[in-house]
Each structure stands twice: as C-alpha cells, then as structure tokens.
Amino acid sequence: MKLLLGLALALVTATAAMAQHDHSSDMGHTSSGAKESGQSAFAAIAEIVGILKDDPTTDWSRVDIETLRQHLIDMELVTIGADVSTERTPQGAIFSVTGNERTLRGIMAMVPTHAPFLEGETGWDVLVTEVEGGVLMRVEGNPAQIQALGFIGLMTIGAHHQEHHLMMAKGNVVH
C-alpha cells in the first residue's frame, strides 16, 4: 500500500513538473490556456514574431524587430516617464508634455505623428507645437471627453497601433 501511494505521489509530482515546463502552444495559447507572455512589450513583440513566422510571404531580410522594440520603449517612456501638465480650455485642453533626454526622444517620435490619427478618429482639431524640452498638444472638440481622457487617454485613440507595429517590424514604417 505504501509503495502504491508513493508511486502515485511520484506520478502526480512528475506530471505537475512536466506541465510547468510544457511550452507547446495552440494558436498562441499554452496548454494551460494562458495568453499573456509576460511584460507587455515582450508580449507585443511575441505577437508580431508569431504573425511573421506564420506568414509565408515574410521577407526576413527586411524584418526589424529592434526598431519595434525601440518604439515600444518610446511608448513606455511616454506613458510613465513624461511630465504632463494640463490647461483646460473651453474647447478642450492644452497638454504640455516634457521629459528627460530619453523620454523626450519618445515624445518627439510619438506625439506629432499621433495627432493626425487622433484628428481622423475624432474629428477634433489637434495641433502639436514643439517647445523647449517637449511639445504642446492643443486638442479642441468635445471638452468634457478631452479633459476626462487627458493626454495619455488621447494617445490611445485610433486602432492603428497594432498594424503600425507589424509594418514597423516588417521594415516598412518607422517614425
């Protein structure tokens, strides 16, 4: 009886250990059903790599994952490292967005290029002006919504990010 109990315990322990190290996937999901591969930039890169690997037309000589990684760093720094002050206006808001040298690089890469997407998606007027140490982003349209979303909420508007990341990784689009 003790031998049978010991064998059963060993089998359960071995099965659990094997399950922890089972990296097989089915359509991007692990055998446990988990979807997230960890830190969000890593997950975004993993998603793009999976798409590229599954596409038989991928031109691997043009693939540039490092550029995508740098862009995701810019996104992270603008999200958590930028200093943002907001001036509410009757028409919307003016956001002063500044940061240290590395964060400033992300601000300059992202904010001016996002303005046309924000305008196109909302119909609002968006003007980005470069100032010392950053940018001013004036947004006029629906004041209550603009003020409630704030700078970073406005930066998320527009479903262009995923396609932009794929094109960047393919070596086609860089900002």
Buried (B, 14 or more C-beta within 10 A) or exposed (E): EEEEEEEEEEEEEEEEEEEEEEEEEEEEEBEEEEEEBEEEBEEBBBBBBBBBEEEEEBEEEEBBBEBBBBBBBBBBBBBEBBEBEBEEBEBBBBBBBBBEEEBBBBBBBBBBEBBEBBBEEBEBBBEBEEEEBBBBBBBBBBBEBBBEBEBBEBBEBBEBBEEBBBBBBBBEBEE
